Amino acid sequence: MAENNLTLALWLHVSDLERSVGFYRDTLGLSQIGTTADWPGFALGQARLWLRLGPETTAAAPLPAWGALLLPTPEGIEARVHDLEARGVNFSAPLAETPQGRIAQFHDPDGHTLCLWEAPAEQATPSEAQAAASAQAAETARRTQEITRLLIQAEIAKTSRNYTDAARLYRMALEAGPEQAGAWGSLSYVLNQLGSYTESLAATEMALALDPTMPEVWANQGSALYSLKRYEEALASYERALAISPATAEFWVNKGAALTSLRPSEEALEAYDRALTLNGRLAFAWGNRAWLLTLLGRHEEALDSADRALALGMRAANVLDTKGYALAGLGRYEESLDFYHQALILAPDDPEVLAHEAAARQAMGQEE
């Protein structure tokens, strides 16, 4: 048998519906919930009260003069009738249809009238609605807690440069809650670090569809496009990032790199200079600037920028190669070979460094 933990309902017979509706609704301030003219209903906390003209003023089906206590039957009224009949209960009226559902009338040992009540299928009782809302709230809370846990773990993995685990955790969080723009943006970043540029682009599109105001996601998109050698598109994405956050030095470096890849130009140099005005300790900005200056044939300036990058601790193969290239451009081939050698220790198979070293050796041979 189902537990009796549902909200009860009561109907009362009255002699004047209009007057009684005014009393319960306007005088007592109860919320009216029924719209049927001859069965007006009201909320009594979580219970229901319906008013009905008494038998002396209507030809209604057999109903007691004072009203009845209604007992909900969520398991189905027929099943409950059969259960009570098996327990020796006699029903004084057959199963009846009413605007508020089906009822079956019986009496307690003292003759008080009771009715089993089955609400219409489309009507949820207040307790049922509350139970559904409570279950939904609990599920939402559980889901939010799980997503938060996954995102914290993902951020820890990203900070530790464990990008494979970070990508897996971000994907799990987004499967549980795909409406999170920031998580899509973070996923795009770690996918760039993993070299999954096409997938990163898809993640940036999801993030920006949810929130197009995130400059770092536009920058992530630009980086993915840049790595795919789609420089014009990359430049457009970097421009979007700068339109939102023009004081971010790294975005100016990105713009300079895209412009350099399209065509070495003064505009690209201006982008690097803007970045260094904002943050003069960006080693990779000095390194990129040095390479652009070598392409522009401004080797003395390139040498100075490369030295600044190295002084800031950026002893990367590309910076050492750039310094060697600038020295070679100044005709200082023997010095350039030393920096090519240092670059090849870090990147022994780099074809660009090997080509530069070979060119320097050839130039030295020609001079001899």
N, C-alpha and C positions, 0 to 999 in steps of 0.2 A: 504494500500500500504506500502511496506517495506521502511524504512528510507534509504536515499541515503548516507550512511556513509561508503561505501565500496571503496576500491582502484580502480581507473580507469585503463584501459589499452588502448593502442594505437597501430595501425599498420601503417607502412609506406611502400608505393611502391617504390622500388629502381630499378635502371637499371642493377646493377652488385652486386649480393649478396656477393661474396667473398670480393670485395673491401669494401663494406659497413660494413661487419662484422669486417674487420680489423680496420676500422675507429672507430666504436662504442666501440669495445672491446679493441683494442690496443692503439689507439690515445686518445680516451676520457676516457678509463679506466673503462668502465661499466662492471659489472659482467654478464657474459653470463649465462642464465638460461635455454635456449631451446637447445635441442639436435637434433631436426628434421632438416635435411639438407636444406629443402626449406622453413622452418619457424623458423629461428634463433631468439631467444628472449634474452632480456636484462632487468636487474633491473634498474629502474629509481626511486631511493628511495623506496617507497612502491608501485609504479606503475610498469606496464609492457610495454615494447616496443617490438613489433615483426616486422621483416622485411619480405617483400614479393616482388618477381619480379613483375614489373608492367604488365598491361594487354597486352602491345604490345609485351612482350616476353614470354607469357604463355597463355595457353588456360584455364585459371582459370575460375571459376564461376564469375558472374557479380560482380565486385568490382569497386569502384571509383578509378580514376587515382591517386588522391593524398593520399588516405588512408581513415580512418574513426575513429571516436571516439566510443569506445566500452563502453557500459553501462552494468555493471554486473546485473544479475537477480538471486539472491540467492533463490527467491521464486519459480523459475522455469520459463523458457522462454515462454512456451505456455501460462501460466497464465498472464504473463506481456503483451504478444502480444494481448490477448483477452481484457485485461484492456485498452490498448491504442486504440485498434480498437473501443471499445465502446465510447472512448472519441473523435472519429473522425479522428484518425491517419490512413493514408494509407501506407501500406508497399509496397515498390517498388520491392522487390524480395522475393521469398518464403524462408521459413526456410531452412538454408543451414548447412551442416556438414563441419567442418574444423578440421585439426589436433589439434587445440587448443580449440575445443568446437563448440557449435552451435551458429549461428548468424542469425538475422533477420534485414533487412535493411529498413530504412525509412529516411525522410528528415525533417529538420526544416522549418519554413515558408520562410526562405531566400534561401532554396535549399541546405543547408549544409547537408552532408550525416552523418547519425548516425546509429549505429547498436546496437541492444540488443545482449548481449553476455551471454551464459551459459557455464561456465567452466566444463570440464569433472569431473565426480564425484570423481575420484581418485586424482584430483588436488585441493589443497587448495590455495586460494589466499593469498598473504602476510598478508593482514589485518586479514583474517580468522585465519591464523596460529598465528599471534600476539595475537588475541583475545583469542585463545585456550591457548596459553602460559601464558597470563596474568591471565586467570581464574585459571589455574593450580597453578600459583605462589601464587595467593590470597588464594586458598584452602590450599596450603602447609603452608602458613603463619598462617592461622586461626587454622589449626591442630596443628602446633608447639606451638602456644600460648596457646591452650587449654591443651595440654599435659604438658607444663611448669606449668600452673596453678594447675593442678591435682597433679603434683609431689611436688610442694611447699607445698600444703595442706597435702599431705601424709607424708612429712618429719616433718612437725609441729606435726601431730598426733603421729608419731613414737617417736619423742623427748618427747612428753607428755605422752608416754606409753599408748596411746589410740590405741592399736594394732588392734582392730577390724576395726575402721575407717581407719587406715593406710592401712590395707590389701585391703579394699574396694577401696580406692583411687588409690592404685598402680595397682589393676586389671583394673580399668577404664582407667588409663593412658596407660597400656600395650595393652588394646583392641584397643586404638586409634593408638598406635605406638609400635608394638611388637618387634621392632629391638633394643630396649634399654636394653643393658646388665646390666647396673647399677640398673635400676628399678627392673629387675628380681632378682638381688642380694638382694636388699632391701626387696622385697616381701618375699624372703626365710627367711630373718632374722625375720620379724614380724610373719611369720607363725610358726617359731620355738617357739617364745614367746607365741603363742596361742596354742601350743601343736599339731599343724597340721603338723606332721613330714613328712608324705608321700607326701603331697602336697608341702612342702618345698623342698623336694628332687627334685621334678619335676621342681620347679622354679630354683633351682641351675643348673640343667642340661640345661635349656634354657639359663641362663646367661653365663655358661661356654662354650656353643656351639658358642655363639657370641663373647666371649672374655675369653679365658682360663688363662689370666694373672692376674686375680683379686684374691689376697690371701684371702681376707675376705669372698669371696663366697665359696672357698674351705673349709674355717673354718666353714661356715654355713652348708655346706654339711656334714662335719664331725660331727657337733653337732646334726644334724637330725639323722644321722646313729647311733651315740652314744646313743641317746634317744630311738632308736629302738633296742638297745642292739646288734647292728651289729658292734662290737668293732674292728674287723680286718679291715673292710672297713673304719670305722671312722679314724683309725690310718693312713691308706693310704691317706685319704683326708687331715688330719692334716700335714702329711709329704709334700704334694703338696703345702700347704699354706706356710710352713717353707722354702721350696725350693725357693719360690719367695720372702719371707720376713722373713729372719732368725733372724732379730733383734726385732721381735714383741713378747714381753714376754707372752702375752695371748695365742699365738699359742703353746708355749712350755708347758704351763699349760694344755692345751687341750691334747697335746701328752702324758703328764704324766698321765692324767686321763684315757686315752684309754689304756695305758700300764698297769696301776694299775688294771683296770677291766679285762684285759686279764690274768695277773699274776703279783702280787706284786714283784717288782724286783729293783735291783740297777739301771737299765736303766731308770725306771720310776722316781727314785729319782734324777738321773742326769738331767732329763728333768725339774723337779721342780727347782732344783738348778740353771739351766741355766736361767730359767724365773726370779728367784729372783736376779740373777746377773744383769740382764737387768733392773729390777725394784723391788727393795727390799721392796716397800710399797704395793705390791699386796696382800691384805689380804687373798683373796681366794686361792692364791698360797700357803701361809703359812698353811691355813686350810687343803688343799688337801695333802700337804706334811706331816702334822701331822697324818692324817689318814693312809697314806701309812706306816709311821714309826711304828704305832701301829700294822699294819698287819705284819710288818717285826720283831715285837717283840722288838723294840728299843724304850721303853716307856719313858725313860728320855728325849731323843731327841724329841719324839712326844709331850711331855708336853711342852717343850720349844717352838716348832713351834705353838702349839695351843695358848699359851700365847701371842705370837707375833701377831697372827691373831686377838685375842680379843683386844689387845692393839691398833690395827689399826681400831677398831670399828666394827669388824665383829662378832656381838653377835647373830649369827645364831644358830639354833637348832643343826645342824650337827657339828659345831665347839664345842659347849658346850658338846655334846655327846662324841666327840672325846677326849676332855680333861678328861671327866669322865672315859672313857675307858682306857686312859693312866694311870690315877691314880689307877684304879682297877688292871691294869697290874702290878703296883708297890706294890700291896697289900694294898693300901690306900682306902679301900672300903667306909668308912664313908665319906671321902672327895668326893669320886666319886659320892655318892648319892646326894650330894648337887648340882653337875653340871647336873646330870640326871634330877633332879627336875626342874632346870632352863630351861633345854631343853624342858621338857614336858609342861611347861607353854607356850612356843612358838608353840610347836607341840604336843598337848595332845594325839593324836592317832597314833603317829609314832611307828610302830611295832618294829623297830630296837632299838630305845631308851628304849621302854618298856622291850624288851628282855635283854638289857644290865643292866637295873636297877634290874630286877628280878635275873639275874645272880650274881650281886654284893650282893644283900640281901642274896641269898643262900650261897655265899661264907662266908659272915659274920656269918651266922648261923652255918656253919660247923666249923668255927674257934672257936666259943664259945663252 
